[in-house]
Amino acid sequence: MAKSQEMELQAIISKSPLLQTVLDRWDQIVLPDARLVAGAIAQTVWNHALGFAHDHGINDIDIVYFDGNDRSESAEADHAARIRDLFSDLPVWIDVKNQARVHIWYEDKFGYSIKPYTSTDEAITTFPTTATAVGIRPLDNRLALCAPYGLSDLLAPVVRVNKKQVTREIYEKKIARWRQLWPDLEIIPWDR
């Protein structure tokens, strides 16, 4: 991954009041192996690239963490409530998920089971597109980045399926919504 791409991503994110607010308060999140991930990052980049307002189409912000010592639903709910309260001034839903417990509910939601993750970064490798398989957190005045498929698709902007875990149905549902909101995205079909 090119350093210039990392710097470009950081510059785009720094111009987003929505994401910058989350990053500015990161030290108050206090969750193990936590990252800001996925859609809000990609959609911020798409808005920048395609000339939309910084928050266009962003419904939620995903914060994930990994706590294998407490995989209870109640602990995750308590953390989510605390963090939503921390960001109650933001006009979007804050979704907080413990990646150590995803395998517990995944089959009920998506119809097939998955193996337990071992870290937040491993979970990111299974996100449904290469452009959304991105996680960040502030570290020493920069962004510590997890982008297992690089940043080229994200910055292009190109949407390409990551078939590691997602089904065609899930991918096509996501791209249908995205096509409506960002009609100039280059979307690579499932079969390509």
C-alpha positions as CSV (number, residue, x, y, z in Angstrom):
1,M,0.0,0.0,0.0
2,A,1.4,3.3,-1.1
3,K,2.2,5.9,1.6
4,S,0.7,8.5,-0.7
5,Q,-2.7,6.6,-0.7
6,E,-2.6,6.5,3.1
7,M,-1.9,10.3,3.2
8,E,-4.7,10.9,0.7
9,L,-7.2,8.9,2.8
10,Q,-6.1,10.8,5.9
11,A,-6.6,14.1,4.2
12,I,-10.1,13.2,3.0
13,I,-11.1,12.0,6.5
14,S,-9.7,15.1,8.1
15,K,-12.2,17.2,6.1
16,S,-15.2,15.2,7.3
17,P,-16.7,16.8,10.4
18,L,-18.6,13.5,11.0
19,L,-15.6,11.1,11.0
20,Q,-13.3,13.7,12.5
21,T,-15.6,14.1,15.5
22,V,-15.4,10.3,16.1
23,L,-11.7,10.3,15.8
24,D,-11.3,13.4,18.0
25,R,-13.1,11.5,20.9
26,W,-11.5,8.2,20.2
27,D,-9.7,8.1,23.6
28,Q,-13.2,8.0,25.2
29,I,-14.3,4.9,23.4
30,V,-12.0,2.7,25.5
31,L,-12.7,-0.7,23.8
32,P,-10.0,-3.3,23.0
33,D,-8.8,-3.6,19.5
34,A,-11.3,-0.9,18.4
35,R,-11.5,0.5,14.9
36,L,-13.8,2.8,12.9
37,V,-14.7,0.7,9.9
38,A,-16.5,0.1,6.6
39,G,-19.3,2.1,5.0
40,A,-18.8,5.5,6.6
41,I,-15.2,5.6,5.5
42,A,-15.9,4.4,2.0
43,Q,-18.9,6.7,1.6
44,T,-16.9,9.7,2.9
45,V,-14.3,9.0,0.2
46,W,-17.0,8.5,-2.5
47,N,-18.6,11.8,-1.5
48,H,-15.2,13.5,-1.8
49,A,-14.4,11.9,-5.2
50,L,-17.9,12.4,-6.7
51,G,-18.6,16.0,-5.4
52,F,-21.3,15.3,-2.8
53,A,-21.6,16.8,0.7
54,H,-19.3,15.0,3.2
55,D,-22.2,13.2,4.9
56,H,-24.3,12.4,1.8
57,G,-25.8,8.9,2.1
58,I,-24.1,8.0,5.4
59,N,-26.8,6.4,7.7
60,D,-24.5,5.0,10.3
61,I,-21.0,4.8,11.6
62,D,-19.6,1.4,12.5
63,I,-17.2,1.0,15.4
64,V,-16.0,-2.6,16.0
65,Y,-13.9,-4.0,18.7
66,F,-12.6,-7.4,19.9
67,D,-13.2,-8.7,23.4
68,G,-12.9,-12.4,23.6
69,N,-13.1,-12.3,27.4
70,D,-16.7,-11.0,27.4
71,R,-18.7,-12.1,24.4
72,S,-22.0,-11.5,26.1
73,E,-24.8,-9.6,24.2
74,S,-25.4,-7.5,27.3
75,A,-21.8,-6.2,27.5
76,E,-21.9,-5.3,23.8
77,A,-25.2,-3.5,24.3
78,D,-23.8,-1.6,27.3
79,H,-20.8,-0.5,25.3
80,A,-23.0,0.5,22.4
81,A,-25.3,2.6,24.6
82,R,-22.3,4.3,26.2
83,I,-20.8,5.1,22.9
84,R,-24.1,6.3,21.3
85,D,-24.4,8.6,24.3
86,L,-20.8,9.9,23.7
87,F,-21.8,10.7,20.1
88,S,-25.4,11.8,20.7
89,D,-24.7,15.1,18.9
90,L,-24.1,13.3,15.6
91,P,-27.0,12.9,13.2
92,V,-26.3,9.2,12.4
93,W,-26.7,5.9,14.2
94,I,-23.6,4.6,15.9
95,D,-23.3,0.8,15.5
96,V,-21.0,-0.9,17.9
97,K,-20.1,-4.6,17.5
98,N,-17.8,-7.0,19.3
99,Q,-16.2,-9.0,16.5
100,A,-15.5,-11.8,19.0
101,R,-19.2,-12.6,19.1
102,V,-20.2,-12.2,15.4
103,H,-20.1,-16.0,14.8
104,I,-22.8,-16.4,17.5
105,W,-25.5,-14.5,15.7
106,Y,-24.3,-14.6,12.1
107,E,-26.1,-17.7,11.0
108,D,-29.5,-16.4,12.3
109,K,-29.0,-13.2,10.4
110,F,-27.4,-14.4,7.1
111,G,-28.4,-18.1,6.9
112,Y,-24.9,-19.7,7.2
113,S,-22.4,-20.1,9.9
114,I,-18.9,-18.6,10.1
115,K,-15.8,-19.4,12.1
116,P,-15.0,-17.2,15.1
117,Y,-12.7,-14.3,14.4
118,T,-9.5,-13.9,16.2
119,S,-9.2,-10.1,16.0
120,T,-10.8,-7.0,14.6
121,D,-8.3,-7.0,11.7
122,E,-9.2,-10.5,10.7
123,A,-12.9,-9.5,10.7
124,I,-12.1,-6.7,8.4
125,T,-10.7,-9.2,5.8
126,T,-14.3,-10.6,5.5
127,F,-16.1,-7.3,4.8
128,P,-18.3,-7.5,1.7
129,T,-16.2,-5.2,-0.7
130,T,-12.6,-4.3,-1.1
131,A,-13.5,-0.6,-0.7
132,T,-15.3,-1.1,2.6
133,A,-12.7,-3.6,4.0
134,V,-11.0,-0.7,5.8
135,G,-10.5,0.2,9.5
136,I,-8.8,3.1,11.1
137,R,-8.0,4.4,14.6
138,P,-5.9,7.4,15.6
139,L,-2.4,6.6,16.7
140,D,0.4,9.2,17.4
141,N,-1.2,12.0,15.3
142,R,-1.8,9.7,12.3
143,L,-4.3,7.0,11.3
144,A,-3.4,3.4,12.1
145,L,-4.9,1.7,9.1
146,C,-6.1,-1.8,8.3
147,A,-6.8,-2.2,4.6
148,P,-6.2,-5.9,3.7
149,Y,-7.0,-5.3,0.0
150,G,-5.2,-1.9,-0.2
151,L,-6.7,1.5,-0.9
152,S,-6.8,1.6,-4.7
153,D,-10.4,0.5,-5.1
154,L,-11.5,2.8,-2.3
155,L,-9.8,5.9,-3.7
156,A,-10.7,5.1,-7.4
157,P,-13.7,4.8,-6.4
158,V,-14.5,1.2,-7.4
159,V,-16.8,-1.2,-5.7
160,R,-15.6,-4.8,-6.0
161,V,-16.9,-7.8,-4.2
162,N,-14.8,-9.5,-1.6
163,K,-16.1,-13.1,-1.8
164,K,-14.3,-14.3,1.3
165,Q,-17.6,-14.5,3.2
166,V,-20.4,-12.5,1.5
167,T,-23.2,-14.0,-0.7
168,R,-24.2,-12.6,-4.0
169,E,-27.6,-11.6,-2.6
170,I,-26.0,-9.5,0.2
171,Y,-23.6,-7.9,-2.3
172,E,-26.3,-7.1,-4.8
173,K,-28.5,-5.6,-2.1
174,K,-25.7,-3.3,-1.1
175,I,-24.8,-2.2,-4.6
176,A,-28.4,-1.5,-5.4
177,R,-28.6,1.1,-2.6
178,W,-25.1,2.5,-3.5
179,R,-26.0,2.9,-7.2
180,Q,-29.0,5.1,-6.2
181,L,-26.9,7.3,-4.0
182,W,-23.6,7.4,-5.9
183,P,-24.6,6.7,-9.6
184,D,-21.1,7.4,-10.8
185,L,-19.4,4.7,-8.8
186,E,-17.7,2.1,-10.8
187,I,-19.4,-1.1,-9.6
188,I,-17.8,-4.4,-10.7
189,P,-20.5,-7.1,-11.1
190,W,-20.4,-10.3,-8.9
191,D,-19.4,-12.5,-11.9
192,R,-16.3,-10.4,-12.8
